[in-house]
């Protein structure tokens, strides 16, 4: 898998890290949602035992290997202008248009 980032998205993700180490985990959160899940980007300190690293530049991205099949091979993550959210798309799918970053670092 690979996530393409535009300059605004790279800037916003860097701001989310606030100068501290962290990795971005693509995660479908199903807790208390009553649906198939809501896509969130979690900032984590490191991978859990079931995570796979699928990209390392310009940021490290990972996902749980059980959720890997939910994503496409090539995706685009775009920051929303004037709004603290992101949109994740591929050539065939809109994964989400109001994706938030949650800082889950220790």
N, C-alpha and C positions, 0 to 999 in steps of 0.2 A: 504494500500500500504506500501511497505517497500523497501528501497534502501540499498543494500549491498555495503560496501566500503572496499577497500584494504588499507593497511598502507600508500602507496604513495598518494592515493586519499585523505585520511584523512589529511595528512600533507599539501597538496596543498590547500585544502579547508580552513584549519586553517590559512594558509598564506594569503588567499584571505580576510579573516576577519580582518587581520592586528591588532589583539588584541582588536578590537572594537566589541560591540554587533551587532548581525545581524542574519538573518534567510535566508535560501536558498529557493527561489521560483522557482519551475519547471514551465516554461512558454513557450507556443508556440506563438512566436511573428509573427503576420500576417501583421503588418504595413509596407507598401511600399515593400513587397516582391513579390507580384503577384503570390503567391502559397498557399499551405495549411498551411504554417507557418514554421518557423525555431525555433527549440528548443534552448532555452537559459536558463541559471541558473542565476537568479537575486538575488543579495544580497539586502534584504529589511530590514527596521527597525522593521517592524511588519506586521501582516496580514491585508489585506484589508477586508471589511465586507463580501465579497463573497469567501474568502479563507478558506480552511480547512487545519489543521495541520495533517499530516499523519505520521510523525516520529519526535522524539525528541532526540534521542541519536545516534551517538555522536554529531550530529548537528540537529537543527530543520529544517525540510523540509516541505514546504507547496505548494499547488497549488490551482488554482481557481476551485471551485466545478463544473463549466461548462466544464473544461478541464480534470477533473478526469478520465473520460471514455477513454481518449486517452492513458492512461498509464496502465501497467499490475500490478498485485498484488505484484509480487516480481521482482525487477530489480537490475542490477549491474551498478554502476557508476565507471569508471576506468579512472584515469589520464593518459594522453599520456606521455611516456618517452621523455624528451627533448623538449617538445612542450606544450605551455600553453592552452591545450584543453582537453576535456574529451570525453569519449564514453559511451553511455547509452544503455544497452542491457537487454533483458530478455531471457528466454529459447526459445521464439518464435519470437522475434522481435529485430531488430536493430533500435533504435529510432533516433540515430544520432552519427556521429563519429568525428565531429569537433565542439563540443559544447563549447561555451565560457561562462565565468562568467562575468556578468555586475554588477557593484556596483551601486545600485539605492537607497542607503541610503540617508537620508536628511543630 
